[in-house]
Amino acid sequence: MPTLMPTQMKNIPTQSINKQAVAESFSKAAKHYDHFAQLQRDVGDQLLNMVIKDESHSFAINDIVDLGCGTGYFTEKLSSHFCHSNITCFDLSATMLDQVKKRHINNVTFQQGDIDNLPFHENSLDLIYSNLVVQWSDNLEVCLQQVHKSLKAEGRCYFSTLLNGTLDELTQAWKQVDQNPHTNSFLSLKHIKETLAKVPFSQVNITTERRVLYYENVIEVMRALKGVGANHVHGHHSLQRLGRQILKQLQAGYQPFIDEQGRLKLTYQVCYIEATK
């Protein structure tokens, strides 16, 4: 199984993202997360297919980390496919890890921690799977450098993340209410490529896609984001309660983004990364 080193590491920049607030947001969502997580399941399934279809591994997959495992939905699938492997469930939220434990998955251990401060020893992991998590990194290069060090020679990591343009309809709609940030910003594909170029992976493959979800009204949009814990906005205290007037303004701001069936669109720009050490 992968060995752990002390969680305190040197030369890691001071975090500007309030990780405690992020953890609290996901912890509140943990019990009902799976009910709202259709996007996460769809993207995660595509990412998992990349892992499963890649049969070119030249060595056995013994040690796996589900980085940002959430409720363990994909941990369970990884365990089914890699039934003889040891899997570490790693998440910022202890409440999420508690949800994983309820699945009673074989060959699984649990580690609470921050993706910007990984506790794994160098050359200790064969495979890292991480679905829609690294957008919560305070410094993607620091995170990926640690991922690279944690992998064994020829070890691989598979990530999905979100790009700029994600939640654009909601971002624009909120401008009818005020000029405060109500959605998080995401990195550009160019920035991600430049960051990956700084990490000494031997091979990197990147694919992107646009996914659009549809909702009946703005209440459903906001409920869906809250349901998966993605309603925390960095550096801004989100409104605790959406009053009738604000909802009316939001609905008005959403008018340019309503389809022919009267549904509200919400776009996600998704990036898939496969990297080999």
Contacts in CASP RR format, 6 or more apart in sequence:
PFRMAT RR
TARGET T0000
AUTHOR 0000-0000-0000
METHOD contacts of the structure
MODEL  1
MPTLMPTQMKNIPTQSINKQAVAESFSKAAKHYDHFAQLQRDVGDQLLNM
VIKDESHSFAINDIVDLGCGTGYFTEKLSSHFCHSNITCFDLSATMLDQV
KKRHINNVTFQQGDIDNLPFHENSLDLIYSNLVVQWSDNLEVCLQQVHKS
LKAEGRCYFSTLLNGTLDELTQAWKQVDQNPHTNSFLSLKHIKETLAKVP
FSQVNITTERRVLYYENVIEVMRALKGVGANHVHGHHSLQRLGRQILKQL
QAGYQPFIDEQGRLKLTYQVCYIEATK
1 63 0 8 1.000
1 86 0 8 1.000
1 88 0 8 1.000
1 109 0 8 1.000
2 63 0 8 1.000
2 65 0 8 1.000
2 86 0 8 1.000
2 88 0 8 1.000
2 120 0 8 1.000
2 121 0 8 1.000
2 124 0 8 1.000
2 125 0 8 1.000
2 150 0 8 1.000
3 120 0 8 1.000
3 121 0 8 1.000
3 124 0 8 1.000
4 111 0 8 1.000
4 119 0 8 1.000
4 120 0 8 1.000
4 121 0 8 1.000
5 119 0 8 1.000
5 120 0 8 1.000
5 121 0 8 1.000
6 119 0 8 1.000
7 113 0 8 1.000
7 114 0 8 1.000
7 117 0 8 1.000
7 119 0 8 1.000
8 117 0 8 1.000
9 117 0 8 1.000
9 118 0 8 1.000
9 146 0 8 1.000
12 116 0 8 1.000
12 117 0 8 1.000
12 139 0 8 1.000
12 142 0 8 1.000
13 138 0 8 1.000
13 139 0 8 1.000
13 142 0 8 1.000
15 116 0 8 1.000
15 138 0 8 1.000
16 138 0 8 1.000
16 234 0 8 1.000
17 136 0 8 1.000
17 138 0 8 1.000
17 234 0 8 1.000
18 232 0 8 1.000
18 234 0 8 1.000
18 235 0 8 1.000
19 92 0 8 1.000
19 114 0 8 1.000
19 116 0 8 1.000
19 138 0 8 1.000
21 232 0 8 1.000
22 92 0 8 1.000
22 136 0 8 1.000
22 232 0 8 1.000
23 92 0 8 1.000
23 93 0 8 1.000
23 94 0 8 1.000
25 229 0 8 1.000
25 230 0 8 1.000
25 231 0 8 1.000
25 232 0 8 1.000
26 33 0 8 1.000
26 70 0 8 1.000
26 91 0 8 1.000
26 92 0 8 1.000
26 93 0 8 1.000
26 95 0 8 1.000
26 96 0 8 1.000
26 229 0 8 1.000
27 93 0 8 1.000
27 94 0 8 1.000
27 95 0 8 1.000
27 96 0 8 1.000
28 229 0 8 1.000
29 36 0 8 1.000
29 226 0 8 1.000
29 227 0 8 1.000
29 228 0 8 1.000
29 229 0 8 1.000
30 70 0 8 1.000
30 71 0 8 1.000
30 93 0 8 1.000
30 95 0 8 1.000
30 96 0 8 1.000
30 98 0 8 1.000
30 99 0 8 1.000
31 99 0 8 1.000
32 227 0 8 1.000
33 70 0 8 1.000
33 71 0 8 1.000
33 96 0 8 1.000
33 99 0 8 1.000
33 227 0 8 1.000
33 228 0 8 1.000
33 229 0 8 1.000
34 71 0 8 1.000
34 73 0 8 1.000
35 227 0 8 1.000
36 223 0 8 1.000
36 224 0 8 1.000
36 227 0 8 1.000
36 228 0 8 1.000
37 71 0 8 1.000
37 73 0 8 1.000
37 228 0 8 1.000
38 213 0 8 1.000
39 132 0 8 1.000
39 211 0 8 1.000
39 213 0 8 1.000
39 228 0 8 1.000
39 268 0 8 1.000
40 73 0 8 1.000
40 131 0 8 1.000
40 132 0 8 1.000
40 228 0 8 1.000
41 73 0 8 1.000
42 211 0 8 1.000
43 131 0 8 1.000
43 132 0 8 1.000
43 160 0 8 1.000
43 211 0 8 1.000
43 268 0 8 1.000
43 270 0 8 1.000
44 74 0 8 1.000
44 131 0 8 1.000
44 132 0 8 1.000
44 160 0 8 1.000
46 160 0 8 1.000
46 272 0 8 1.000
47 129 0 8 1.000
47 131 0 8 1.000
47 158 0 8 1.000
47 159 0 8 1.000
47 160 0 8 1.000
47 272 0 8 1.000
48 74 0 8 1.000
48 77 0 8 1.000
48 78 0 8 1.000
48 81 0 8 1.000
48 129 0 8 1.000
50 158 0 8 1.000
50 272 0 8 1.000
50 274 0 8 1.000
51 78 0 8 1.000
51 81 0 8 1.000
51 127 0 8 1.000
51 129 0 8 1.000
51 158 0 8 1.000
52 81 0 8 1.000
54 156 0 8 1.000
54 274 0 8 1.000
57 126 0 8 1.000
57 154 0 8 1.000
57 155 0 8 1.000
57 156 0 8 1.000
58 154 0 8 1.000
59 126 0 8 1.000
59 152 0 8 1.000
59 154 0 8 1.000
60 126 0 8 1.000
61 82 0 8 1.000
61 85 0 8 1.000
61 126 0 8 1.000
61 127 0 8 1.000
62 84 0 8 1.000
62 85 0 8 1.000
62 86 0 8 1.000
62 126 0 8 1.000
63 85 0 8 1.000
63 86 0 8 1.000
63 88 0 8 1.000
63 124 0 8 1.000
63 125 0 8 1.000
63 126 0 8 1.000
63 127 0 8 1.000
63 152 0 8 1.000
64 78 0 8 1.000
64 82 0 8 1.000
64 85 0 8 1.000
64 86 0 8 1.000
64 87 0 8 1.000
64 88 0 8 1.000
64 125 0 8 1.000
64 126 0 8 1.000
64 127 0 8 1.000
64 128 0 8 1.000
64 129 0 8 1.000
65 87 0 8 1.000
65 88 0 8 1.000
65 90 0 8 1.000
65 120 0 8 1.000
65 125 0 8 1.000
65 127 0 8 1.000
65 128 0 8 1.000
65 129 0 8 1.000
65 150 0 8 1.000
66 72 0 8 1.000
66 74 0 8 1.000
66 75 0 8 1.000
66 78 0 8 1.000
66 87 0 8 1.000
66 88 0 8 1.000
66 89 0 8 1.000
66 90 0 8 1.000
66 129 0 8 1.000
66 130 0 8 1.000
67 90 0 8 1.000
67 115 0 8 1.000
67 128 0 8 1.000
67 129 0 8 1.000
67 130 0 8 1.000
67 133 0 8 1.000
67 147 0 8 1.000
68 90 0 8 1.000
68 91 0 8 1.000
68 92 0 8 1.000
68 96 0 8 1.000
68 115 0 8 1.000
68 130 0 8 1.000
68 131 0 8 1.000
68 133 0 8 1.000
69 75 0 8 1.000
69 89 0 8 1.000
69 90 0 8 1.000
69 91 0 8 1.000
69 96 0 8 1.000
69 97 0 8 1.000
69 100 0 8 1.000
70 89 0 8 1.000
70 91 0 8 1.000
70 93 0 8 1.000
70 96 0 8 1.000
70 97 0 8 1.000
70 99 0 8 1.000
70 100 0 8 1.000
71 96 0 8 1.000
71 99 0 8 1.000
71 100 0 8 1.000
71 103 0 8 1.000
72 89 0 8 1.000
72 96 0 8 1.000
72 99 0 8 1.000
72 100 0 8 1.000
72 103 0 8 1.000
72 105 0 8 1.000
74 129 0 8 1.000
74 131 0 8 1.000
75 87 0 8 1.000
75 89 0 8 1.000
75 100 0 8 1.000
75 103 0 8 1.000
75 105 0 8 1.000
75 108 0 8 1.000
76 103 0 8 1.000
76 105 0 8 1.000
78 85 0 8 1.000
78 87 0 8 1.000
78 129 0 8 1.000
79 85 0 8 1.000
79 87 0 8 1.000
79 105 0 8 1.000
79 106 0 8 1.000
79 107 0 8 1.000
79 108 0 8 1.000
82 127 0 8 1.000
83 106 0 8 1.000
83 107 0 8 1.000
84 107 0 8 1.000
85 107 0 8 1.000
85 126 0 8 1.000
85 127 0 8 1.000
86 107 0 8 1.000
86 108 0 8 1.000
86 109 0 8 1.000
87 105 0 8 1.000
87 107 0 8 1.000
87 108 0 8 1.000
87 109 0 8 1.000
88 108 0 8 1.000
88 109 0 8 1.000
88 110 0 8 1.000
88 111 0 8 1.000
88 120 0 8 1.000
89 97 0 8 1.000
89 100 0 8 1.000
89 108 0 8 1.000
89 109 0 8 1.000
89 110 0 8 1.000
89 111 0 8 1.000
90 111 0 8 1.000
90 112 0 8 1.000
90 113 0 8 1.000
90 115 0 8 1.000
90 118 0 8 1.000
91 97 0 8 1.000
91 100 0 8 1.000
91 112 0 8 1.000
91 113 0 8 1.000
92 112 0 8 1.000
92 113 0 8 1.000
92 114 0 8 1.000
92 115 0 8 1.000
92 136 0 8 1.000
93 112 0 8 1.000
94 112 0 8 1.000
97 110 0 8 1.000
97 112 0 8 1.000
100 108 0 8 1.000
100 110 0 8 1.000
101 110 0 8 1.000
111 119 0 8 1.000
113 119 0 8 1.000
115 130 0 8 1.000
115 133 0 8 1.000
115 134 0 8 1.000
115 136 0 8 1.000
115 137 0 8 1.000
115 143 0 8 1.000
116 137 0 8 1.000
116 138 0 8 1.000
116 139 0 8 1.000
116 142 0 8 1.000
116 143 0 8 1.000
116 146 0 8 1.000
117 146 0 8 1.000
118 143 0 8 1.000
118 146 0 8 1.000
118 147 0 8 1.000
118 150 0 8 1.000
120 146 0 8 1.000
120 150 0 8 1.000
121 150 0 8 1.000
122 149 0 8 1.000
122 150 0 8 1.000
123 149 0 8 1.000
123 150 0 8 1.000
123 151 0 8 1.000
123 152 0 8 1.000
123 153 0 8 1.000
124 150 0 8 1.000
124 152 0 8 1.000
125 150 0 8 1.000
125 151 0 8 1.000
125 152 0 8 1.000
125 155 0 8 1.000
126 151 0 8 1.000
126 152 0 8 1.000
126 155 0 8 1.000
126 156 0 8 1.000
127 155 0 8 1.000
127 156 0 8 1.000
127 157 0 8 1.000
127 158 0 8 1.000
128 147 0 8 1.000
128 150 0 8 1.000
128 151 0 8 1.000
128 156 0 8 1.000
128 157 0 8 1.000
128 158 0 8 1.000
129 157 0 8 1.000
129 158 0 8 1.000
130 157 0 8 1.000
130 158 0 8 1.000
130 159 0 8 1.000
130 160 0 8 1.000
131 159 0 8 1.000
131 160 0 8 1.000
132 160 0 8 1.000
132 161 0 8 1.000
132 162 0 8 1.000
133 159 0 8 1.000
133 161 0 8 1.000
134 140 0 8 1.000
134 143 0 8 1.000
134 144 0 8 1.000
134 159 0 8 1.000
134 161 0 8 1.000
135 161 0 8 1.000
135 162 0 8 1.000
135 184 0 8 1.000
135 186 0 8 1.000
135 187 0 8 1.000
137 143 0 8 1.000
140 187 0 8 1.000
140 192 0 8 1.000
140 195 0 8 1.000
141 195 0 8 1.000
141 198 0 8 1.000
141 199 0 8 1.000
144 195 0 8 1.000
144 196 0 8 1.000
144 199 0 8 1.000
144 275 0 8 1.000
145 198 0 8 1.000
145 199 0 8 1.000
147 157 0 8 1.000
147 199 0 8 1.000
147 275 0 8 1.000
148 199 0 8 1.000
148 200 0 8 1.000
148 201 0 8 1.000
148 275 0 8 1.000
148 277 0 8 1.000
151 157 0 8 1.000
151 277 0 8 1.000
152 277 0 8 1.000
153 277 0 8 1.000
154 202 0 8 1.000
154 276 0 8 1.000
154 277 0 8 1.000
155 276 0 8 1.000
155 277 0 8 1.000
156 274 0 8 1.000
156 275 0 8 1.000
156 276 0 8 1.000
156 277 0 8 1.000
157 273 0 8 1.000
157 274 0 8 1.000
157 275 0 8 1.000
158 272 0 8 1.000
158 273 0 8 1.000
158 274 0 8 1.000
159 272 0 8 1.000
159 273 0 8 1.000
159 275 0 8 1.000
160 270 0 8 1.000
160 271 0 8 1.000
160 272 0 8 1.000
160 273 0 8 1.000
161 186 0 8 1.000
161 187 0 8 1.000
161 192 0 8 1.000
161 270 0 8 1.000
161 271 0 8 1.000
161 273 0 8 1.000
162 186 0 8 1.000
162 268 0 8 1.000
162 269 0 8 1.000
162 270 0 8 1.000
162 271 0 8 1.000
163 186 0 8 1.000
163 187 0 8 1.000
163 188 0 8 1.000
163 189 0 8 1.000
163 192 0 8 1.000
163 208 0 8 1.000
163 269 0 8 1.000
163 270 0 8 1.000
163 271 0 8 1.000
164 185 0 8 1.000
164 186 0 8 1.000
164 187 0 8 1.000
164 188 0 8 1.000
164 269 0 8 1.000
165 186 0 8 1.000
165 267 0 8 1.000
165 269 0 8 1.000
166 186 0 8 1.000
166 267 0 8 1.000
166 268 0 8 1.000
166 269 0 8 1.000
167 183 0 8 1.000
167 184 0 8 1.000
167 266 0 8 1.000
167 267 0 8 1.000
167 268 0 8 1.000
168 267 0 8 1.000
169 254 0 8 1.000
169 257 0 8 1.000
169 264 0 8 1.000
169 265 0 8 1.000
169 266 0 8 1.000
169 267 0 8 1.000
170 182 0 8 1.000
170 183 0 8 1.000
170 221 0 8 1.000
170 254 0 8 1.000
170 266 0 8 1.000
171 182 0 8 1.000
171 183 0 8 1.000
172 253 0 8 1.000
172 256 0 8 1.000
172 257 0 8 1.000
173 218 0 8 1.000
173 250 0 8 1.000
173 253 0 8 1.000
173 254 0 8 1.000
173 257 0 8 1.000
174 180 0 8 1.000
174 182 0 8 1.000
174 183 0 8 1.000
174 250 0 8 1.000
175 253 0 8 1.000
176 249 0 8 1.000
176 250 0 8 1.000
176 252 0 8 1.000
176 253 0 8 1.000
177 246 0 8 1.000
177 249 0 8 1.000
177 250 0 8 1.000
180 236 0 8 1.000
181 233 0 8 1.000
181 235 0 8 1.000
181 236 0 8 1.000
182 233 0 8 1.000
182 236 0 8 1.000
182 238 0 8 1.000
182 239 0 8 1.000
183 233 0 8 1.000
184 232 0 8 1.000
184 233 0 8 1.000
184 234 0 8 1.000
186 269 0 8 1.000
187 195 0 8 1.000
189 206 0 8 1.000
189 208 0 8 1.000
189 271 0 8 1.000
192 206 0 8 1.000
192 271 0 8 1.000
192 273 0 8 1.000
193 206 0 8 1.000
196 204 0 8 1.000
196 206 0 8 1.000
196 273 0 8 1.000
196 275 0 8 1.000
199 275 0 8 1.000
201 275 0 8 1.000
201 276 0 8 1.000
201 277 0 8 1.000
202 276 0 8 1.000
202 277 0 8 1.000
203 275 0 8 1.000
203 276 0 8 1.000
204 273 0 8 1.000
204 274 0 8 1.000
204 275 0 8 1.000
204 276 0 8 1.000
205 273 0 8 1.000
205 274 0 8 1.000
205 275 0 8 1.000
206 271 0 8 1.000
206 272 0 8 1.000
206 273 0 8 1.000
206 274 0 8 1.000
207 271 0 8 1.000
207 272 0 8 1.000
208 269 0 8 1.000
208 270 0 8 1.000
208 271 0 8 1.000
208 272 0 8 1.000
209 270 0 8 1.000
209 272 0 8 1.000
210 267 0 8 1.000
210 268 0 8 1.000
210 269 0 8 1.000
210 270 0 8 1.000
211 267 0 8 1.000
211 268 0 8 1.000
211 270 0 8 1.000
212 265 0 8 1.000
212 266 0 8 1.000
212 267 0 8 1.000
212 268 0 8 1.000
213 224 0 8 1.000
213 265 0 8 1.000
213 266 0 8 1.000
213 268 0 8 1.000
214 259 0 8 1.000
214 261 0 8 1.000
214 263 0 8 1.000
214 264 0 8 1.000
214 265 0 8 1.000
214 266 0 8 1.000
215 221 0 8 1.000
215 224 0 8 1.000
215 263 0 8 1.000
215 264 0 8 1.000
215 266 0 8 1.000
216 263 0 8 1.000
216 264 0 8 1.000
217 251 0 8 1.000
217 264 0 8 1.000
218 247 0 8 1.000
218 250 0 8 1.000
218 251 0 8 1.000
218 254 0 8 1.000
218 264 0 8 1.000
219 242 0 8 1.000
219 247 0 8 1.000
220 264 0 8 1.000
221 254 0 8 1.000
221 264 0 8 1.000
221 266 0 8 1.000
222 231 0 8 1.000
222 242 0 8 1.000
224 266 0 8 1.000
225 231 0 8 1.000
231 238 0 8 1.000
232 238 0 8 1.000
239 246 0 8 1.000
242 250 0 8 1.000
254 264 0 8 1.000
257 264 0 8 1.000
257 265 0 8 1.000
258 264 0 8 1.000
258 265 0 8 1.000
259 265 0 8 1.000
END
